[in-house]
Amino acid sequence: MPKKTYAAAFVDGINLAMRRDKELHLIGTGFGGRFEGVLTKNHAARIFDPPTSEGAMAALGTGAALTGMPTMVHFGTSAFMLEAWNQICHEAAVSHYMTAGDIDVPVTFHGFHGVRVGGAPQHSTSPQAMAANMPGLEVVLPSTPYDAKGLIMSALKSRNPTVFLNHTKLMGIEGEVPARAYEIPFGKADIKRRGRDVTIVATSWMVQVSLQAAEQLAARGVSAEVVDPRTAVPLDVKGILRSVRKTGRLVCVDETPEMCSIASEVAASVAQHGFAALKAPIERVCRAPSPTPFSPPLEQFTVPSAKTIAAAALKTLPGRGRGAGRRA
């Protein structure tokens, strides 16, 4: 199976989706750069690069979707998505419900999220928890090149409004990706690494960081299972519970602040539906509840690292950390 970078796999998925659906249009600024390859001769007529106005772009994309035309709206940095929050939440997310199911809204809102080195407060946003809190939106968070291609093809085929977030640090990683078209269903978690002692649930770039933490734990004789939900909405609670019932321990990792985060939702769901399986309290490892510093050393201090994730996992294990003495 050929290897591709995350960025190339993502672009490949968009190209294949546009080849599959001749009505699919792209709206946004900056479809060059990381999107190199999308602007092909066959697709150029369906790609619009308007003056930068996120609210207007979201309104245009939502309006097109309301007429039945599948549309992808690209905001660049996901922080700019907040300029279009009214259109995303009050128009796209609710139109299907407000028309009693008569109208679908096949629009995908895309942005690059996360701490990216020097982005400072206004360019380091991870709005997935905010989007997940808005009923009517699907929320997608790939972590590998394979998932990026399959999930974007599913998003661009979906008849529902979808918030699709890529992390900037994922763009250069490589992985095996089939050349053929394929779709990954929403709401189906994937086990990125199997283990027996502790479950680590993470999304997007934090999956890669959690895999590094799992390597550190393995060096200490701890077998960590890394579970990637791949979509925050719908969330595969059953898949997460299967892992927790096997390991008895859970660490939730998220690059959003802890309050009302995806990590908090995972933790609450497991506590509600799988409490009897837990052998130790659930740990959460999230971004600090502060604006993101511009200083790279301070910036790194605010986000989860392999070291902090591994330390949280050890706390759940008797005799390994502050969790010593908890029931085994």
N, C-alpha and C positions, 0 to 999 in steps of 0.2 A: 504494500500500500504506500503510495507516495506521501512524502512529508511536505507540509506547508506551514507558513507562519499563520498565526491567529488572524492577522490583518488580511492576508491573501485568502484564507478560508472564508472569512466573512464576506469579502468582496465576491468570491466565487458563488456564494449562496445568493447574493443579490442578483448577480448576472443570470444565474439559472432561473431565479424566480421571475425576472423580467422576460426571459425567453419563454417561460411557461405561461405567463399571463400578459397578454399584449395591452391590457388596460392599466397595468401597474405603472404609477408615476412616482418620481422622486422630487422632493422639494427641499431646498436648504442651501446653506452657504458653505462653500469649501468642499465640493465633491471631488477635488483633486487630493493630493497628498496621500493620506491613509486610504482613500477610496480610489487610488489609481487603478484603472482597469474597469471601473464602472462606466466611465465616459467612452463607450465604444461607439462606433459608427452606427450600429443598429439601435442603440438606446438613447443617443444624444437628444433626440426629439422629445423624449419623455422625461428629461431631467431639467429642472428649473432652478436657477441660482439667482433668486431675487435679492433686492437690497435687504440688508440685515434688519429684520423686524420680527422677532420671535412670535409675538402675538399674532401678527398678520399671517406668518407662515403656517402656524398651527390652525388658524381659522380657515385658511385656504385648503389645507390638507383635510381638515375635518369636513368642510363643505363638500369637497370632492368625494370623500368617502360616503357622505350621506346620500349622494346621488348614485352610489354603487361602484364608484371608481376606487380600487385599492390604491393607497398612497402611503409613502414613507416620508416623514418629515425629519430632517437632520438638523439638530441645533448646534453641532460642534460640542463645546463643553456643556455638560448637563446642567451646570449652574444657570445657564441662559434659558433653560427650560422653564424656570420659575417665572420668567417674563411672560410665558404663555400658559400659566397655571389655570387661569380662568377658562380658556378655551379647552384645555385638556380635561379639567375636572367638571366644568359646568355645561360643556357642550358634548364633547366626544364620549365621556364616560357615562352620561345619563340618557343619551338620545334613544337608545334601544328601549330602555325602560319607559321613558316618557311617551313613546309612540306605541306602547303595549306590544312591543316586539315586531312591529311592522317594518322598522328601519334598522338595518345593520350599519355598523361604523367600522369598516375595514381600514383603519389607519394605524400606522406604526410610528411612534415618536422615539427617535434615537438620539442618544448623547453619550459622551465619554465622561465617566464619573471617576471619583477617587482622588486620593493624594498622589500627586505626580512629580514631586520635587520642585519646590518654588512656586507652586500655584497660588499660595496664600489663601485667605478666606473666600474670595469671590470666584476662585477657579478650582476648588478642591471639593466641591459638593458631591455627596452621594445621596440622591433623593429617593432611593428605592423604598424606604419605609414610608415616606410621605405619599408616594404613589400607591403603595399597598394599602394605605388607609382610606383610599378613595374607591368605594364600590363601583364596579363597572370596568375597571382597568385590569388587564393582564400585565404582569411584571416579570421580565426575563433578565437573567444574570448569568451569562455563560462564563466558563472558566478555562476552556480548552479550545484549540482550533476545531476539533471535531464537533464540539457542541455549538460553537459559534456558527458554523455553516448550517447544521441541521436545525438549530433554533431560529435563525433568521428566515430560513425557508418556511418554517411553520408560522412565524409571525406574519410574514407577508402573504400567507394564504388564509390567515385567521380572519373571520368576519367581525371580530371584536377589537376595540381600541387597545393597543399594546404599548407599554413603555419598555423599550429595549435598551439596556445600559451595558456598555462595554467599558472595561477599565483600561486606561491608557498604558499601564505597565504590562498588559497582556499582549499588546500588539505584536511584539517581536518573538514570542515564544513559539516553538515548533512542535508539531505533532502529526501523527498519521491521519490523513483525511482522504476518504474515497473521492475519486474524480466524478462519480455519478451524483445525481441529485438524490437527496434523502431528507426526511423530516424527522425531528425529535419531538414527540408529543409533550405538551405542557403538563406539569403536575406529576412528573415521573423522576424521582431522585435517582442519582447514580452514585455508586460506591467507587470512589477514586483510589482507595487503598483499603484492603480488608485487614481487620484486626480483631482482637478478642477482649482487650482490657478496658478500653475507653472509646467512646464515640465522639468524634469532632465533627460538628456540622458547620459548614462555611459556604459562602457564595463568592462568585467572581474571583478577583485577585486573591482574596483571602483563602481560597482553596489551595492555590499554589504555596502560599505561606504556611498553611496548615500541613501540607505534605512535607515541607521542610521540617516543621515541628515534629512530625511523625518519625522522621529520620533521626532526629535528636533523641526522641523517646526510645526508639529501637536500640540505640546505643546504650541505653540504661535498662534494657530488658523489658520495656513496656511496649505492648502491641496496640497501636492506635488505629481505629477504623475512621477513615475520612469520608464523610457523606456530603455530596453536593446536591442540594435540592434543584438546582438549575433554574427553577422559576419560584419566585416568592409568592406569586398569585397565578395559578393555584399552587398551594403548598402541599407537598406529598407527606403529610403527617404520618400516614400508615408506614411508608418506607422508612422514615426516621425512627419510628417506634420499633420496627423490626430490629434495627441495629442496636437501639438502647436496651431492648429486652435481652439481647445477646451479651452486651458488655456490662450493663448495669450502671454505666457512668456516662455523663454528657458534658461536653464543653461546646458552647455556642460562640462562634466567631463572626464578627460583622464589622465592616468599615463605616458604620454609622454610629452616632452616639448611642449609648446604652438605652436611654429612655425611649420607649416605643419603637425600638429597633426590630429588624428581622430576627436578630438573636433573641430578643425578648419574646417574640411571638413563638419561636421554636421552643424556648424554655417553658413558656406557659402551656403550650400544647402538650408537651411531654409530661409536665407536672399534672395536668388535668387528666390525661388519658393513659399515662403509663407510670404513675407514681409508685406503684407496687414493685416495679422492676428496678427502681433506683436504689443503688447501694451507697450513694453519697449525694450531697447537695449538688445541684447543677451550677456550673461555672459559666460566666459570660466574659468574653474578651472583646471589647469594642473600642471605637475611637473615643478619645477624651471629649468631655462635654465642653468644648471651648472652640472658638474660631481657630482655623488652621494657621499656624505661624508660617511666615515666609522663610525664616531661618531653617535650613535643612536639618541641623541637629535637633532643634526644637520640634520641627515637623515630624521627624521620625519618632520622637518621644510620645507623640499623641496617637499613634496608630498601632494596632496589634503587630507583633513581630513573632518569628518562630520561637524565640526565647520566652516571650510572655505566654504564648499559647501552650508551650510545653510545660511551663511552670503551673499553669491552671490545670492541666491534665494531671500532673503529679499531685496536686492538692486533693484530687478525688480518690487517690489510691492510698490505702492505709500504710503508714510508715514511710511514705515517699515525700510528703510535704506537710503543710499545715493540716491536711486531712487526716493525719495520724490520729488514731483513736476513734474515728468514725466507724460505724458498723460496716463490716465487709460483706 
